[in-house]
Amino acid sequence: ILLKLVRDCLAMSLTARRSSLVAVLSSNCVRGVTTPSWTAVAARAPPSLPELLVSRRERLFGGAEAELIFWRDDAAWCPFCEITWLVLETMALPYAIKTVPLRRYLLPGEQKDAAYTAMVGGAGVVPGVQFRSSSGGFGAAEQGLEHILSELWRRYPSRFPAGDAATRAAICGGDGSLSKRQPDGLWAQLGQARRAYEACAGACSAEPRVLAPLSVALERLDALLVEVEEGARAGADGGPFLGGSSAPSVSDLMLLPFLERAAGVVPYFFGQAALASMRFARVERYLNAARARSPAYAALCSDATTLARTNLRYARGAAGRGGLTVDARAAAVIDATDEATRDAWAAAASNEERREAAARLVANRVGVRAFACRARAAERTKSAQWAAAAEVQEVEGLQAVDEALRVVASLLLAAPAHDGSDDGCIHSLAQEAADALLAAHGDARCRGAAEVLEALSLNVGVPRDMSVG
């Protein structure tokens, strides 16, 4: 949000061609945030950070060694990887993690892990799981979500969150054995619905046909959730998960990643009314309850901004055929590009969340700057592929970008008053810094820096870069 604020202030400075600083700030404002050094910012940031689950490369749960190697996508955006990950976390099964980039995020010249592609083929599709063999090493990677889940259940039956047979049959189809994808299962129907609405990405002329599979699937799910809510009211187990359970089963873990994508992607391209016309109210409560009751899902779930923006990259392939239409009003809210949403999000952020964001920016400032410049190049060309790393050097004035990021980090550390009385102070500080940047670097370089901040604000990923909270 502060990336957007500084971007907006730069735009104001450029429009007005102002070369002087704004009026003297009120006495309660923190001064000296115009161009602080990274050393000065780091001195004010938290000395240590909680480790995000997405950054872990091993989860032993008290075990001596990993039972398997879990191969997932680098960005932690693949829903099939998320399902596998959620099951592993729920089982508390010791595992190691290795990652490969998704095809659309490969930089020119970058290759997927050679060891992985040697096992599964050049496409390097994830997820993949290598189980420990009787000799102590790891076998070849096994693929296919249903096959992976079946193997986990076969090898670790006491740990696997199988849930009740009736619920599993409804979600997975057939007899609920997980051995292969069954077309009569609700999960398969949600997958078909996702392919329709993500591929068409707002092709409004085809909206009824595109969204019909989702509407049918949600109606089936709503009937199951009615039973959950009525059971809770009747004093059953009282859990929010399918079957009234207090803990998620494999049925829940297969549904949640697909449902969160529907919650973010559908409004972004088809408007807020699209889901409102379907049976989605209970689904939304179900998602919120899962975030509150499942630590694994809370750590790995994404947000609407990340999911919608990720789908933009895939949908651009259809843009030439008229298949890419963003609903402007919904997108402005989901991206927080309108001023009211931006300010509301900023007000809702706790001081701890601001300080954590600042510390993460300080700790990885070189990588963040390079990523932001690549993202800006991709946004300018509306390309489905990331720009070459060499294009980082083509941004007008990397020094201006670096200083703008320092300003953002410093503003994050300028603790707001509990009564919200200093909201204007933060805006004034951002404007002061923008004026100073313009005076120091000129129009062209500040215009480039503003575009970089905009691109970074739209490409920060959850849970890759920060938690959903």
Salt bridges, closest charged atoms under 4 A:
ASP8 OD1 - ARG7 NE 2.38
ASP8 OD2 - ARG342 NH1 2.31
GLU51 OE1 - ARG56 NE 3.45
GLU65 OE2 - ARG132 NE 3.92
GLU82 OE1 - ARG261 NH1 3.27
GLU89 OE1 - ARG59 NH2 2.69
GLU142 OE1 - HIS147 NE2 2.34
GLU142 OE2 - ARG155 NH2 3.97
GLU146 OE2 - ARG181 NE 2.54
GLU151 OE1 - ARG154 NH2 2.85
GLU151 OE1 - ARG155 NE 2.88
GLU198 OE2 - ARG194 NE 3.33
ASP222 OD2 - ARG279 NH1 3.77
ASP222 OD1 - ARG282 NH1 3.05
GLU229 OE1 - ARG282 NE 3.37
GLU229 OE2 - ARG285 NE 2.97
GLU260 OE2 - ARG261 NH1 3.08
ASP335 OD2 - ARG309 NH1 3.55
ASP343 OD1 - ARG342 NH2 3.14
ASP343 OD1 - HIS427 NE2 3.54
GLU356 OE2 - ARG360 NH2 2.84
GLU379 OE2 - ARG309 NH2 2.99
GLU379 OE1 - ARG316 NH2 3.67
GLU379 OE1 - LYS382 NZ 3.85
GLU396 OE1 - ARG376 NH2 3.04
ASP402 OD1 - ARG369 NH1 3.92
ASP402 OD2 - ARG406 NE 3.09
GLU403 OE1 - HIS441 NE2 3.25
ASP435 OD2 - ARG18 NH2 2.92
ASP443 OD2 - ARG17 NE 2.89
GLU451 OE1 - ARG376 NE 2.86
GLU451 OE1 - ARG380 NE 3.51
GLU454 OE1 - ARG7 NH1 1.85
ASP465 OD2 - ARG464 NH2 2.52
